[in-house]
Amino acid sequence: MRFMLRDARLVDATMDSACGSIRIDGTRIEAVEREDDASYQYPIIDVADMIIMPGFIDVHTHGGGGYNLHTTRVDEIHDFARWVPATGVTSFLIAVVGVPGSIPEHQLLTAVDAIHTHETGAEPLGIHLEGPYISVARRGAHPPAWLRIPTETETDVLLALTDGHLRLITLAPELPGAGTMICRLVDAGITVSMGHTDATYEQAKEAIALGVTHVTHCFNAMRPLLHRAPGPLAALAETSGVSGELIADGVHVHPAAMSALVKLLGPERTIVITDALAGAGLSDATFEFAGQAAHVIHGAAHLDDGTLTGSVLTMDQALRNILLMTDVSLQQAVGMLTLNPARSAQVAQRKGRLLSGYDADLNIFDQSMILQATICRGEVVFAADKWRERLSIL
């Protein structure tokens, strides 16, 4: 379908236009204009006083709305894809974690199936494998029985199972065999991230030299930044080609540390994530994280033993938090939720910008930064009550 969104403020990582229009043709953006086209013959939606930005891309989420992404049920991933646009997410990576005593073969095959059979809602762009090649000392909520040592044979098995859909992997580069795995994955075109790691500064630098370009949830599950033992964060800070994730809930990372990280990396290298679990978007929920009971306590998820695990953050709230807790402009904040993750997921050639030819993944926010509607590849998949009727002509 063709239609126009007219007279909105247009914001992405590369522009902030006070008033413009976007023409949609099917699943793609046809044109971005500063002036109306009086000859346009298709439906026109007046979005004056609204802010249009690209749809959010969450490269590190485990679920939300009661749905888990680490699952053997394809329909559960599809249900999540239909739910998550209500939070501004138009595409995501399917996070898979560990299983006891082996690699998560069934969960990986389920994720591949879900990608192949996706029809509506947020687009699953690929798989993020968080573990099982992580440090026992920095495992966080990952049980020791899940953890494994990298091997060449297992690397080949993972690549075969994921059938070209593995986009991001989190591993601890100090593990025996990790260097060989990093090189093999980089050669295969996969973004390799260091995380859940006890690596020293020197080990982190060595991993970056091998091809690591991403750091998983900075500050969390890694050596801290100390003045005589700077750890992975210092290696990240001084390497321009590496990006760092930030769980922007103000709980996993104190707001002052959030602000410091953004200043350290700059908005161009900061990737806002949720690291959300199935309880995201639910209040006072009890839910499951890969077989472990988790509970929402004071706005965060905890295991029964009190361990802080993934968040219950949503991406629309993450945008508001970044604007409140760090010193960035709206344009910079939007880039941290759109173009930056698009680069790590290797889809920046078609997602993350308001640009002709790009996927028509769009969010409509009001001036109070409340999400009013979400469009996934030209289809309205979420609309607030007052916008539902206005968009019903599409």
C-alpha positions as CSV (number, residue, x, y, z in Angstrom):
1,M,0.0,0.0,0.0
2,R,1.1,3.6,-0.7
3,F,0.5,6.4,1.8
4,M,2.0,9.6,3.2
5,L,2.7,10.7,6.8
6,R,2.6,14.5,6.6
7,D,4.0,17.4,8.6
8,A,5.8,15.6,11.4
9,R,9.2,16.3,13.0
10,L,11.5,13.8,11.4
11,V,14.4,12.5,13.6
12,D,17.0,9.9,12.9
13,A,20.7,9.5,13.7
14,T,21.7,11.8,10.8
15,M,19.0,14.5,10.8
16,D,16.4,16.4,12.8
17,S,14.0,18.1,10.5
18,A,11.3,20.3,12.1
19,C,8.7,19.5,9.5
20,G,8.6,17.0,6.8
21,S,6.7,14.1,5.2
22,I,7.4,10.5,4.5
23,R,5.9,8.6,1.6
24,I,5.6,4.8,2.0
25,D,5.3,2.4,-0.9
26,G,4.6,-1.1,0.2
27,T,7.3,-2.2,2.7
28,R,9.8,0.6,1.8
29,I,10.2,4.3,2.3
30,E,9.6,5.9,-1.1
31,A,10.7,9.4,-0.3
32,V,11.4,11.8,2.6
33,E,10.4,15.3,1.8
34,R,10.5,18.7,3.5
35,E,7.5,20.0,1.6
36,D,4.1,18.5,0.6
37,D,3.5,17.0,-2.8
38,A,0.2,18.5,-3.7
39,S,-0.2,15.9,-6.6
40,Y,0.0,12.9,-4.3
41,Q,-3.0,10.7,-5.0
42,Y,-2.8,8.2,-2.1
43,P,-4.0,8.3,1.5
44,I,-2.4,11.2,3.5
45,I,-2.2,11.0,7.3
46,D,-1.8,14.3,9.1
47,V,0.8,13.8,11.8
48,A,1.4,17.4,12.7
49,D,2.9,17.9,16.2
50,M,4.2,14.3,16.2
51,I,7.7,13.0,16.0
52,I,8.6,10.3,13.5
53,M,11.7,8.2,14.0
54,P,12.9,4.9,12.7
55,G,11.7,1.8,14.5
56,F,13.8,0.6,17.4
57,I,16.1,-2.4,16.9
58,D,16.8,-4.5,20.1
59,V,19.9,-6.7,19.6
60,H,19.8,-8.0,23.1
61,T,16.4,-9.1,24.4
62,H,15.2,-12.4,25.9
63,G,11.5,-11.7,25.6
64,G,8.7,-9.7,27.0
65,G,4.9,-9.6,27.3
66,G,5.0,-13.0,28.9
67,Y,6.9,-14.5,25.9
68,N,10.4,-16.1,26.0
69,L,12.8,-16.1,23.0
70,H,14.9,-19.0,24.3
71,T,12.2,-21.5,23.5
72,T,11.4,-24.6,21.4
73,R,8.0,-23.1,20.4
74,V,8.1,-21.2,17.1
75,D,4.7,-19.7,17.9
76,E,6.1,-18.1,21.1
77,I,8.6,-16.1,19.0
78,H,5.9,-15.1,16.6
79,D,3.7,-14.0,19.5
80,F,6.6,-11.9,20.8
81,A,7.0,-10.3,17.4
82,R,3.4,-9.3,17.4
83,W,3.6,-7.9,21.0
84,V,6.8,-6.0,21.0
85,P,5.9,-3.2,18.5
86,A,3.8,-1.8,21.3
87,T,7.1,-0.8,22.8
88,G,8.5,0.8,19.6
89,V,10.6,-2.3,18.5
90,T,10.3,-3.1,14.8
91,S,13.1,-5.6,14.6
92,F,15.2,-7.7,17.0
93,L,17.6,-10.5,17.4
94,I,16.4,-13.8,19.0
95,A,18.4,-14.3,22.1
96,V,19.4,-17.9,22.8
97,V,21.3,-18.9,26.0
98,G,22.6,-22.2,27.3
99,V,21.2,-25.5,28.2
100,P,22.7,-28.1,30.6
101,G,25.5,-30.2,29.2
102,S,25.3,-29.3,25.5
103,I,24.8,-26.5,23.0
104,P,21.2,-25.3,22.7
105,E,20.5,-27.1,19.5
106,H,16.7,-27.2,19.7
107,Q,16.4,-23.5,20.6
108,L,18.7,-22.5,17.7
109,L,16.7,-24.6,15.3
110,T,13.5,-23.0,16.6
111,A,14.9,-19.6,16.1
112,V,15.9,-20.4,12.5
113,D,12.4,-21.7,11.8
114,A,10.8,-18.6,13.3
115,I,12.9,-16.4,11.1
116,H,11.9,-18.4,8.0
117,T,8.2,-18.4,8.8
118,H,7.9,-14.8,10.1
119,E,4.9,-13.0,8.6
120,T,3.8,-10.0,10.7
121,G,5.0,-7.7,13.5
122,A,8.6,-6.9,14.4
123,E,11.1,-8.6,12.2
124,P,13.5,-11.2,13.7
125,L,16.8,-10.3,12.0
126,G,18.7,-13.2,13.2
127,I,20.1,-14.9,16.4
128,H,22.1,-13.5,19.3
129,L,23.8,-16.4,21.1
130,E,24.7,-15.2,24.6
131,G,26.9,-18.0,25.8
132,P,27.5,-20.8,26.5
133,Y,31.2,-19.8,26.1
134,I,31.3,-17.4,29.1
135,S,33.2,-17.0,32.3
136,V,32.0,-19.0,35.4
137,A,33.2,-16.0,37.5
138,R,31.1,-13.5,35.5
139,R,28.2,-15.8,34.5
140,G,25.5,-13.7,36.2
141,A,22.2,-15.6,36.0
142,H,23.6,-18.3,33.7
143,P,24.0,-21.6,35.7
144,P,27.4,-23.3,35.6
145,A,25.9,-26.4,33.9
146,W,25.2,-24.2,30.8
147,L,28.9,-23.2,30.3
148,R,31.2,-24.7,27.8
149,I,34.7,-24.3,26.4
150,P,35.1,-23.2,22.8
151,T,36.2,-25.8,20.2
152,E,36.7,-25.7,16.5
153,T,34.3,-28.6,16.0
154,E,31.6,-26.9,18.1
155,T,32.0,-23.7,16.2
156,D,31.3,-25.5,12.9
157,V,28.3,-27.2,14.5
158,L,26.9,-23.8,15.6
159,L,27.4,-22.3,12.1
160,A,25.6,-25.3,10.5
161,L,22.7,-25.2,13.0
162,T,22.1,-21.4,12.5
163,D,22.1,-21.7,8.7
164,G,23.5,-18.2,8.2
165,H,21.2,-16.5,10.7
166,L,23.7,-16.1,13.6
167,R,24.3,-12.3,13.7
168,L,25.8,-11.8,17.2
169,I,27.5,-14.0,19.7
170,T,28.6,-13.1,23.3
171,L,31.6,-14.9,24.6
172,A,34.4,-14.6,27.1
173,P,37.6,-14.1,25.1
174,E,39.9,-15.3,27.9
175,L,38.6,-18.9,27.7
176,P,40.9,-21.5,26.2
177,G,40.1,-21.8,22.4
178,A,38.2,-18.5,22.3
179,G,40.8,-16.9,20.0
180,T,40.3,-19.5,17.4
181,M,36.5,-19.3,17.7
182,I,36.6,-15.5,17.4
183,C,38.6,-15.7,14.1
184,R,36.3,-18.4,12.7
185,L,33.2,-16.4,13.5
186,V,34.6,-13.1,12.2
187,D,35.5,-14.8,8.9
188,A,31.9,-16.0,8.7
189,G,30.7,-12.4,9.0
190,I,29.3,-12.7,12.5
191,T,29.6,-9.8,15.0
192,V,31.5,-11.1,18.0
193,S,31.0,-9.5,21.4
194,M,32.9,-9.9,24.6
195,G,30.7,-10.3,27.6
196,H,30.2,-12.3,30.8
197,T,33.9,-12.0,30.9
198,D,36.7,-11.9,33.5
199,A,39.1,-10.7,30.8
200,T,41.9,-8.2,31.8
201,Y,42.5,-5.1,29.8
202,E,45.3,-6.9,28.0
203,Q,43.2,-9.9,27.1
204,A,40.4,-7.5,25.9
205,K,42.8,-5.7,23.7
206,E,44.0,-9.0,22.2
207,A,40.4,-10.0,21.5
208,I,39.7,-6.7,19.8
209,A,42.7,-7.3,17.6
210,L,41.3,-10.6,16.6
211,G,38.0,-9.0,15.5
212,V,35.7,-8.3,18.5
213,T,33.7,-5.2,17.7
214,H,31.0,-5.3,20.3
215,V,30.8,-5.4,24.2
216,T,27.8,-6.9,25.9
217,H,25.9,-4.9,28.6
218,C,28.8,-2.7,29.7
219,F,29.5,-2.7,33.4
220,N,27.4,-5.8,34.0
221,A,29.1,-9.3,34.2
222,M,32.6,-8.1,33.6
223,R,35.7,-6.8,35.4
224,P,35.1,-3.2,36.6
225,L,37.0,-0.2,35.4
226,L,39.7,0.3,38.0
227,H,42.5,2.8,37.9
228,R,45.2,0.1,38.1
229,A,43.2,-2.7,36.5
230,P,41.2,-1.0,33.8
231,G,39.6,-4.2,32.4
232,P,37.5,-4.5,29.2
233,L,35.8,-1.1,29.5
234,A,39.1,0.8,29.0
235,A,39.9,-1.4,26.0
236,L,36.5,-0.5,24.6
237,A,36.9,3.2,25.3
238,E,40.1,3.6,23.4
239,T,39.1,1.5,20.3
240,S,37.0,3.5,17.9
241,G,35.7,0.5,15.9
242,V,34.0,-1.2,18.9
243,S,30.5,-0.5,20.2
244,G,29.2,-1.1,23.7
245,E,25.7,-2.1,24.9
246,L,23.9,-0.2,27.7
247,I,20.9,-1.6,29.6
248,A,19.2,1.8,30.0
249,D,16.9,1.0,33.0
250,G,18.8,3.0,35.6
251,V,19.0,-0.2,37.7
252,H,21.6,-2.4,36.0
253,V,23.7,0.7,35.6
254,H,23.4,3.7,37.8
255,P,22.3,6.8,35.9
256,A,25.6,8.5,36.7
257,A,27.5,5.6,35.2
258,M,25.1,5.5,32.2
259,S,26.0,9.2,31.6
260,A,29.7,8.5,32.0
261,L,29.6,5.6,29.5
262,V,27.9,7.7,26.9
263,K,30.5,10.4,27.4
264,L,33.3,7.8,27.2
265,L,32.1,6.1,24.0
266,G,30.1,8.9,22.5
267,P,26.5,8.4,21.2
268,E,27.9,7.0,18.0
269,R,29.3,3.9,19.7
270,T,26.6,3.3,22.4
271,I,23.9,0.7,21.7
272,V,20.9,0.9,23.9
273,I,19.4,-2.5,24.8
274,T,16.8,-3.9,27.1
275,D,18.2,-7.3,28.0
276,A,14.6,-7.8,28.8
277,L,13.0,-11.1,30.1
278,A,9.5,-12.4,29.6
279,G,8.3,-10.2,32.4
280,A,9.0,-6.9,30.5
281,G,5.8,-5.0,30.1
282,L,4.1,-6.8,32.9
283,S,3.7,-5.6,36.5
284,D,4.6,-7.6,39.6
285,A,5.2,-10.7,37.4
286,T,6.7,-14.0,38.2
287,F,8.0,-15.7,35.0
288,E,10.8,-18.0,33.7
289,F,14.3,-17.4,32.4
290,A,15.4,-20.6,30.7
291,G,14.0,-22.8,33.4
292,Q,14.7,-20.5,36.4
293,A,12.0,-18.6,38.2
294,A,12.4,-14.9,38.1
295,H,10.4,-12.1,39.8
296,V,9.9,-8.4,39.2
297,I,11.1,-6.5,42.3
298,H,11.4,-2.7,42.3
299,G,11.5,-2.5,38.5
300,A,14.1,-5.2,37.9
301,A,14.1,-9.0,37.5
302,H,15.7,-11.2,40.2
303,L,16.2,-15.0,40.6
304,D,15.1,-16.7,43.7
305,D,18.5,-16.3,45.3
306,G,18.4,-12.5,44.7
307,T,20.7,-12.5,41.7
308,L,19.9,-9.5,39.4
309,T,19.1,-11.0,36.0
310,G,17.8,-9.5,32.7
311,S,15.6,-6.4,32.9
312,V,11.9,-5.7,32.5
313,L,12.7,-2.6,30.5
314,T,10.9,-1.7,27.2
315,M,12.6,0.3,24.4
316,D,10.2,3.2,24.5
317,Q,11.0,3.6,28.2
318,A,14.7,3.2,27.4
319,L,14.4,6.2,25.1
320,R,12.9,8.3,27.8
321,N,15.5,7.2,30.3
322,I,18.4,8.0,28.0
323,L,17.0,11.5,27.5
324,L,16.5,12.0,31.2
325,M,19.7,10.3,32.5
326,T,22.3,11.3,30.0
327,D,23.3,14.5,28.2
328,V,22.3,13.7,24.7
329,S,20.0,15.2,22.1
330,L,17.0,13.4,20.8
331,Q,18.8,12.8,17.5
332,Q,21.7,11.2,19.3
333,A,19.4,9.1,21.5
334,V,17.5,7.9,18.5
335,G,20.7,6.8,16.9
336,M,21.5,4.7,19.9
337,L,18.3,2.7,19.5
338,T,18.2,2.5,15.7
339,L,21.3,3.0,13.5
340,N,23.9,1.8,16.0
341,P,22.2,-1.6,16.7
342,A,21.5,-1.9,12.9
343,R,25.2,-1.8,12.3
344,S,25.9,-4.6,14.8
345,A,23.1,-6.7,13.4
346,Q,24.5,-6.0,9.9
347,V,21.3,-4.5,8.5
348,A,22.3,-0.8,8.4
349,Q,21.9,-0.8,4.6
350,R,18.1,-1.1,5.0
351,K,17.2,-0.3,8.6
352,G,17.8,2.4,11.2
353,R,17.3,5.6,9.1
354,L,14.6,7.7,7.5
355,L,15.8,7.3,4.0
356,S,14.4,6.5,0.6
357,G,14.7,2.8,-0.1
358,Y,15.0,1.8,3.6
359,D,12.4,-0.5,5.2
360,A,9.3,1.4,6.3
361,D,9.9,0.7,10.0
362,L,8.6,3.8,11.8
363,N,7.6,5.0,15.2
364,I,5.2,7.9,15.8
365,F,5.8,9.7,19.2
366,D,4.0,12.6,20.7
367,Q,5.8,15.6,22.2
368,S,5.8,13.9,25.6
369,M,7.8,11.0,24.2
370,I,4.8,8.6,24.4
371,L,4.5,6.1,21.6
372,Q,1.4,6.6,19.5
373,A,1.9,4.2,16.6
374,T,4.4,1.7,15.2
375,I,4.7,0.7,11.6
376,C,6.6,-2.4,10.6
377,R,7.6,-2.6,6.9
378,G,4.7,-0.4,5.9
379,E,2.1,-2.2,8.1
380,V,0.5,-0.5,11.1
381,V,1.0,-3.0,13.9
382,F,0.4,-0.9,16.9
383,A,-1.7,2.2,17.5
384,A,-2.8,4.0,20.7
385,D,-6.6,4.4,21.1
386,K,-6.7,8.0,19.7
387,W,-4.6,7.0,16.7
388,R,-6.4,3.7,15.8
389,E,-9.2,5.3,13.9
390,R,-7.0,7.9,12.2
391,L,-4.8,5.1,10.8
392,S,-7.7,2.7,10.0
393,I,-7.8,4.0,6.4
394,L,-4.5,2.3,5.7
